Amino acid sequence: MQSWSQIVADVQLNWWLYLSMPFVAALIGYVTKIVAIKMMFQPIEFWGIKPFFGWQGIVPRKSVKMATIAVDLMTERLIKPEEIFARLDPKRIAREIEQPMMEASEDIVREVMHQYQPGLWEGMPEFLRQAIIRRVKAEAPKIVATIMGEVQHDVARYFDIRHMVISNLQKDKTLLNEVFQRVGKQELKFFCTAGFYFGFTIGLVQMVCWILFKQPWMLPAFGGFVGLVSDWLALQMLFRPLNPKKLMGFTIHGLFLKRQNEVASDYAALISKQILTPGIMMEELFTGPKSDRVIQLLQRHVRRVIDEQAGLARPLVLYAVGTERYIQMKATVAERILEKLPDTMKYMENYAEDAMDVRNTLITRMKQLTPTEFEGMLRPAFKEEEWILITVGAVLGFLVGEMQIHFML
């Protein structure tokens, strides 16, 4: 160790180098946090040589698990499909889709009749053809209303919200990233800023130690320490303590947990506009893994309506087209209606969005979450392979410390 006079002389000669040390440490703390956040979300797809030489963002790589975590919280504590479907009025839906459904029905009648009995259809007087079209047009919206009513009575049988959310988030990893980034936007900023200040503080200690002892191992050691500890401290400040605590007259509380009401609004806005939308729900209903049950429901009602509309003329119709072709004709009508439904149901989306009121429901329920439940909205994104993020921070800090030696010696 040098004498005090030597130390003072050295500091006077190399003051700018010593002054730079806390700022370099602050930069290490800041940059390692940016790298950690980038590693959480980017790249969306694997970059490098599979399976070991490369990287894919933790959230995209764990998309199934992350989406499952998101949907578990959503369905267990925030919103129930039965609840939001119950808010829909099947009769109002019928009115909303009446015009486009009637137009589609007319095309379907003409198409099916031309396909199965062109001669009979062309030979009919126009007033009779119009009468048939009018009757089918009048019944088509009622069929949809009836189906929606049956779905409401047993939502779980026809609609799988878990599949809908998980498959959409897995398919759109950018949206999955956005869920976590929107929820934790302030925390991600703080994570980087905290790295700067923690690094600066540790850098001051590093500067004093270097002035006094000048041991080459100190710079990389402190660099690694800054990367390691600043990551850990920042994470602790985000999520701990779970509940507010008094310490020396100050109230301390996890920064993310303090923002519960604000996060509720941001999260609800994103989920209600991009995930739990009427359009996506209807798509799941008619194309999801349980859609075969909806199709059977539709076919049953279409067959019933066609038989009712045939009425007394049914024996003549059976004689004209044959029993087998009559059955095929009813199936074809159901298929055509099913094909038209996704486009037709778009006309009820504005009504459904207001009626379901997903956004306000989410906000209210999120504000009621316990601290542990609320922590689970963001913590998994950090917790998955957290050790890798912290280790990368330590390694980067160590390497920068090694570079510092060339300037200091």
TAZIWO-V120707 format. One record per residue. N is the residue number from 1. RES is the residue in one letter. SS is DSSP state (H for helix, E for strand, C for the rest). PSI is psi in radians with two decimals (* if undefined). NEAR is the number of other ideal C-beta (glycine too) atoms within 12 Angstrom. Layout:
# TAZIWO-V120707
<<N | RES | SS | PSI | NEAR> <N | RES | SS | PSI | NEAR>>
This chain:
# TAZIWO-V120707
<<1 | M | C | 2.44 | 12> <2 | Q | C | 2.81 | 15> <3 | S | C | 2.90 | 10> <4 | W | H | -0.64 | 12> <5 | S | H | -0.67 | 10> <6 | Q | H | -0.70 | 15> <7 | I | H | -0.79 | 20> <8 | V | H | -0.75 | 15> <9 | A | H | -0.72 | 14> <10 | D | H | -0.73 | 21> <11 | V | H | -0.72 | 23> <12 | Q | H | -0.61 | 15> <13 | L | H | -0.67 | 13> <14 | N | C | 0.56 | 21> <15 | W | H | -0.66 | 15> <16 | W | H | -0.58 | 13> <17 | L | H | -0.77 | 25> <18 | Y | H | -0.67 | 30> <19 | L | H | -0.51 | 19> <20 | S | H | -0.37 | 22> <21 | M | H | -0.86 | 39> <22 | P | H | -0.54 | 30> <23 | F | H | -0.65 | 27> <24 | V | H | -0.74 | 35> <25 | A | H | -0.69 | 44> <26 | A | H | -0.71 | 34> <27 | L | H | -0.69 | 32> <28 | I | H | -0.83 | 46> <29 | G | H | -0.71 | 46> <30 | Y | H | -0.87 | 36> <31 | V | H | -0.71 | 29> <32 | T | H | -0.54 | 44> <33 | K | H | -0.70 | 43> <34 | I | H | -0.76 | 28> <35 | V | H | -0.74 | 32> <36 | A | H | -0.77 | 42> <37 | I | H | -0.73 | 36> <38 | K | H | -0.71 | 26> <39 | M | H | -0.43 | 32> <40 | M | H | -0.65 | 41> <41 | F | H | -0.29 | 36> <42 | Q | C | 2.66 | 24> <43 | P | C | 2.83 | 21> <44 | I | C | -0.75 | 24> <45 | E | C | 2.79 | 16> <46 | F | C | 2.30 | 18> <47 | W | E | 2.18 | 17> <48 | G | E | -2.69 | 12> <49 | I | E | 1.99 | 9> <50 | K | C | 2.66 | 12> <51 | P | C | -0.16 | 10> <52 | F | C | -0.51 | 8> <53 | F | E | 1.53 | 9> <54 | G | E | -2.98 | 14> <55 | W | E | 2.55 | 27> <56 | Q | C | 2.43 | 25> <57 | G | C | 2.46 | 33> <58 | I | H | -0.78 | 34> <59 | V | H | -0.86 | 41> <60 | P | H | -0.67 | 35> <61 | R | H | -0.60 | 31> <62 | K | C | 0.60 | 27> <63 | S | H | -0.70 | 34> <64 | V | H | -0.82 | 23> <65 | K | H | -0.77 | 23> <66 | M | H | -0.76 | 40> <67 | A | H | -0.65 | 35> <68 | T | H | -0.73 | 24> <69 | I | H | -0.78 | 33> <70 | A | H | -0.78 | 42> <71 | V | H | -0.54 | 33> <72 | D | H | -0.81 | 21> <73 | L | H | -0.72 | 33> <74 | M | H | -0.78 | 38> <75 | T | H | -0.46 | 32> <76 | E | H | -0.57 | 18> <77 | R | H | -0.37 | 24> <78 | L | H | -0.78 | 38> <79 | I | C | 2.52 | 35> <80 | K | C | 2.34 | 23> <81 | P | H | -0.69 | 36> <82 | E | H | -0.64 | 21> <83 | E | H | -0.82 | 23> <84 | I | H | -0.55 | 34> <85 | F | H | -0.57 | 35> <86 | A | H | -0.37 | 22> <87 | R | C | -0.17 | 27> <88 | L | C | 2.47 | 37> <89 | D | C | 1.91 | 21> <90 | P | H | -0.64 | 29> <91 | K | H | -0.67 | 19> <92 | R | H | -0.68 | 23> <93 | I | H | -0.76 | 37> <94 | A | H | -0.70 | 31> <95 | R | H | -0.67 | 20> <96 | E | H | -0.64 | 30> <97 | I | H | 0.06 | 39> <98 | E | H | -0.90 | 26> <99 | Q | H | -0.93 | 18> <100 | P | H | -0.58 | 26> <101 | M | H | -0.65 | 35> <102 | M | H | -0.70 | 30> <103 | E | H | -0.73 | 22> <104 | A | H | -0.67 | 33> <105 | S | H | -0.69 | 38> <106 | E | H | -0.76 | 26> <107 | D | H | -0.68 | 24> <108 | I | H | -0.78 | 36> <109 | V | H | -0.87 | 37> <110 | R | H | -0.75 | 26> <111 | E | H | -0.83 | 24> <112 | V | H | -0.73 | 32> <113 | M | H | -0.67 | 32> <114 | H | H | -0.58 | 19> <115 | Q | H | -0.72 | 21> <116 | Y | H | -0.49 | 27> <117 | Q | H | 1.15 | 28> <118 | P | H | -0.69 | 16> <119 | G | H | -0.79 | 12> <120 | L | H | -0.75 | 23> <121 | W | H | -0.78 | 25> <122 | E | H | -0.51 | 14> <123 | G | H | -0.19 | 13> <124 | M | C | 2.55 | 23> <125 | P | C | 2.61 | 12> <126 | E | H | -0.67 | 12> <127 | F | H | -0.57 | 10> <128 | L | H | -0.71 | 17> <129 | R | H | -0.76 | 22> <130 | Q | H | -0.62 | 16> <131 | A | H | -0.73 | 18> <132 | I | H | -0.77 | 31> <133 | I | H | -0.75 | 29> <134 | R | H | -0.71 | 18> <135 | R | H | -0.71 | 24> <136 | V | H | -0.72 | 37> <137 | K | H | -0.67 | 29> <138 | A | H | -0.53 | 22> <139 | E | H | -0.49 | 31> <140 | A | H | -0.89 | 42> <141 | P | H | -0.57 | 37> <142 | K | H | -0.61 | 30> <143 | I | H | -0.80 | 43> <144 | V | H | -0.74 | 45> <145 | A | H | -0.73 | 28> <146 | T | H | -0.75 | 25> <147 | I | H | -0.78 | 41> <148 | M | H | -0.64 | 41> <149 | G | H | -0.71 | 25> <150 | E | H | -0.65 | 25> <151 | V | H | -0.73 | 34> <152 | Q | H | -0.60 | 26> <153 | H | H | -0.34 | 18> <154 | D | C | 1.18 | 19> <155 | V | H | -0.74 | 29> <156 | A | H | -0.45 | 19> <157 | R | H | -0.54 | 22> <158 | Y | H | -0.23 | 33> <159 | F | C | 2.27 | 38> <160 | D | C | 1.66 | 26> <161 | I | H | -0.59 | 37> <162 | R | H | -0.83 | 28> <163 | H | H | -0.72 | 29> <164 | M | H | -0.88 | 33> <165 | V | H | -0.82 | 40> <166 | I | H | -0.79 | 29> <167 | S | H | -0.67 | 26> <168 | N | H | -0.71 | 32> <169 | L | H | -0.61 | 37> <170 | Q | H | -0.65 | 26> <171 | K | H | -0.67 | 20> <172 | D | C | 1.46 | 21> <173 | K | H | -0.44 | 29> <174 | T | H | -0.70 | 23> <175 | L | H | -0.67 | 30> <176 | L | H | -0.78 | 41> <177 | N | H | -0.75 | 35> <178 | E | H | -0.59 | 29> <179 | V | H | -0.87 | 42> <180 | F | H | -0.63 | 42> <181 | Q | H | -0.65 | 28> <182 | R | H | -0.75 | 31> <183 | V | H | -0.71 | 42> <184 | G | C | 0.52 | 38> <185 | K | H | -0.73 | 24> <186 | Q | H | -0.63 | 23> <187 | E | H | -0.63 | 37> <188 | L | H | -0.66 | 31> <189 | K | H | -0.79 | 22> <190 | F | H | -0.68 | 28> <191 | F | H | -0.76 | 42> <192 | C | H | -0.80 | 30> <193 | T | H | -0.73 | 25> <194 | A | H | -0.65 | 33> <195 | G | H | -0.67 | 44> <196 | F | H | -0.87 | 30> <197 | Y | H | -0.70 | 27> <198 | F | H | -0.74 | 39> <199 | G | H | -0.73 | 44> <200 | F | H | -0.77 | 28> <201 | T | H | -0.81 | 26> <202 | I | H | -0.57 | 36> <203 | G | H | -0.57 | 40> <204 | L | H | -0.74 | 24> <205 | V | H | -0.73 | 23> <206 | Q | H | -0.75 | 41> <207 | M | H | -0.82 | 32> <208 | V | H | -0.77 | 20> <209 | C | H | -0.69 | 24> <210 | W | H | -0.72 | 39> <211 | I | H | -0.71 | 30> <212 | L | H | -0.68 | 20> <213 | F | H | -0.51 | 18> <214 | K | C | 0.87 | 25> <215 | Q | C | 2.17 | 19> <216 | P | C | -0.55 | 17> <217 | W | H | -0.31 | 21> <218 | M | H | -0.73 | 31> <219 | L | H | -0.92 | 37> <220 | P | H | -0.59 | 29> <221 | A | H | -0.81 | 29> <222 | F | H | -0.66 | 42> <223 | G | H | -0.82 | 40> <224 | G | H | -0.69 | 35> <225 | F | H | -0.75 | 35> <226 | V | H | -0.86 | 52> <227 | G | H | -0.69 | 43> <228 | L | H | -0.96 | 34> <229 | V | H | -0.67 | 31> <230 | S | H | -0.63 | 44> <231 | D | H | -0.85 | 45> <232 | W | H | -0.79 | 31> <233 | L | H | -0.73 | 28> <234 | A | H | -0.73 | 41> <235 | L | H | -0.70 | 38> <236 | Q | H | -0.67 | 24> <237 | M | H | -0.46 | 26> <238 | L | H | -0.70 | 36> <239 | F | H | 0.00 | 35> <240 | R | C | 2.51 | 24> <241 | P | C | 2.72 | 22> <242 | L | C | -0.70 | 24> <243 | N | C | 2.59 | 19> <244 | P | C | 2.41 | 17> <245 | K | E | 2.54 | 16> <246 | K | E | 2.28 | 11> <247 | L | E | 1.96 | 10> <248 | M | C | 0.72 | 7> <249 | G | C | -0.11 | 7> <250 | F | E | 2.57 | 9> <251 | T | E | 2.11 | 13> <252 | I | E | 2.47 | 19> <253 | H | C | 2.48 | 24> <254 | G | C | 2.28 | 31> <255 | L | H | -0.67 | 30> <256 | F | H | -0.71 | 37> <257 | L | H | -0.53 | 34> <258 | K | H | -0.41 | 26> <259 | R | C | 0.41 | 29> <260 | Q | H | -0.80 | 31> <261 | N | H | -0.71 | 18> <262 | E | H | -0.76 | 24> <263 | V | H | -0.65 | 34> <264 | A | H | -0.76 | 29> <265 | S | H | -0.78 | 22> <266 | D | H | -0.79 | 30> <267 | Y | H | -0.80 | 41> <268 | A | H | -0.68 | 33> <269 | A | H | -0.77 | 24> <270 | L | H | -0.85 | 32> <271 | I | H | -0.74 | 41> <272 | S | H | -0.41 | 32> <273 | K | H | -0.37 | 23> <274 | Q | H | -0.23 | 24> <275 | I | C | -0.99 | 39> <276 | L | C | 1.07 | 42> <277 | T | C | 2.69 | 27> <278 | P | H | -0.69 | 35> <279 | G | H | -0.81 | 27> <280 | I | H | -0.64 | 36> <281 | M | H | -0.74 | 38> <282 | M | H | -0.64 | 37> <283 | E | H | -0.74 | 24> <284 | E | H | -0.68 | 34> <285 | L | H | -0.72 | 41> <286 | F | H | -0.18 | 34> <287 | T | H | -0.09 | 25> <288 | G | C | -3.10 | 27> <289 | P | C | -0.34 | 20> <290 | K | C | 0.19 | 26> <291 | S | H | -0.42 | 27> <292 | D | H | -0.55 | 17> <293 | R | H | -0.62 | 24> <294 | V | H | -0.70 | 35> <295 | I | H | -0.75 | 25> <296 | Q | H | -0.68 | 20> <297 | L | H | -0.79 | 31> <298 | L | H | -0.80 | 36> <299 | Q | H | -0.70 | 27> <300 | R | H | -0.78 | 21> <301 | H | H | -0.64 | 31> <302 | V | H | -0.78 | 37> <303 | R | H | -0.75 | 25> <304 | R | H | -0.78 | 21> <305 | V | H | -0.73 | 31> <306 | I | H | -0.75 | 39> <307 | D | H | -0.71 | 23> <308 | E | H | -0.70 | 20> <309 | Q | H | -0.54 | 29> <310 | A | H | -0.65 | 24> <311 | G | H | -2.29 | 15> <312 | L | H | -0.37 | 10> <313 | A | H | -0.02 | 22> <314 | R | H | -0.78 | 18> <315 | P | H | -0.68 | 14> <316 | L | H | -0.67 | 14> <317 | V | H | -0.76 | 28> <318 | L | H | -0.68 | 20> <319 | Y | H | -0.67 | 15> <320 | A | H | -0.72 | 23> <321 | V | H | -0.29 | 29> <322 | G | C | 2.57 | 14> <323 | T | H | -0.78 | 15> <324 | E | H | -0.76 | 12> <325 | R | H | -0.52 | 21> <326 | Y | H | -0.72 | 27> <327 | I | H | -0.74 | 21> <328 | Q | H | -0.67 | 21> <329 | M | H | -0.75 | 34> <330 | K | H | -0.68 | 35> <331 | A | H | -0.67 | 25> <332 | T | H | -0.71 | 28> <333 | V | H | -0.78 | 39> <334 | A | H | -0.72 | 32> <335 | E | H | -0.75 | 21> <336 | R | H | -0.70 | 30> <337 | I | H | -0.72 | 44> <338 | L | H | -0.67 | 33> <339 | E | H | -0.63 | 20> <340 | K | H | -0.37 | 31> <341 | L | H | -0.80 | 37> <342 | P | H | -0.78 | 27> <343 | D | H | -0.68 | 21> <344 | T | H | -0.71 | 33> <345 | M | H | -0.27 | 39> <346 | K | H | -0.45 | 23> <347 | Y | H | -0.24 | 30> <348 | M | H | 0.08 | 37> <349 | E | H | -0.69 | 26> <350 | N | H | -0.76 | 18> <351 | Y | H | -0.81 | 24> <352 | A | H | -0.68 | 33> <353 | E | H | -0.75 | 26> <354 | D | H | -0.73 | 20> <355 | A | H | -0.75 | 25> <356 | M | H | -0.60 | 35> <357 | D | C | 0.83 | 24> <358 | V | H | -0.73 | 37> <359 | R | H | -0.91 | 29> <360 | N | H | -0.57 | 24> <361 | T | H | -0.77 | 28> <362 | L | H | -0.77 | 37> <363 | I | H | -0.84 | 27> <364 | T | H | -0.80 | 20> <365 | R | H | -0.63 | 30> <366 | M | H | -0.60 | 34> <367 | K | H | -0.31 | 23> <368 | Q | C | -0.04 | 17> <369 | L | C | 2.56 | 27> <370 | T | C | 2.79 | 18> <371 | P | H | -0.72 | 23> <372 | T | H | -0.76 | 18> <373 | E | H | -0.73 | 24> <374 | F | H | -0.68 | 34> <375 | E | H | -0.62 | 35> <376 | G | C | -0.18 | 31> <377 | M | C | -0.57 | 42> <378 | L | C | -0.58 | 40> <379 | R | H | -0.70 | 30> <380 | P | H | -0.59 | 29> <381 | A | H | -0.60 | 45> <382 | F | H | -0.64 | 38> <383 | K | H | -0.57 | 25> <384 | E | C | 2.03 | 26> <385 | E | C | 0.66 | 24> <386 | E | H | -0.61 | 25> <387 | W | H | -0.55 | 18> <388 | I | H | -0.77 | 22> <389 | L | H | -0.78 | 37> <390 | I | H | -0.70 | 33> <391 | T | H | -0.74 | 22> <392 | V | H | -0.72 | 30> <393 | G | H | -0.75 | 43> <394 | A | H | -0.75 | 32> <395 | V | H | -0.78 | 25> <396 | L | H | -0.75 | 35> <397 | G | H | -0.71 | 45> <398 | F | H | -0.76 | 28> <399 | L | H | -0.71 | 23> <400 | V | H | -0.68 | 38> <401 | G | H | -0.70 | 38> <402 | E | H | -0.69 | 24> <403 | M | H | -0.61 | 19> <404 | Q | H | -0.60 | 36> <405 | I | H | -0.67 | 25> <406 | H | H | -0.44 | 13> <407 | F | H | -0.54 | 18> <408 | M | H | -0.39 | 27> <409 | L | C | * | 16>>
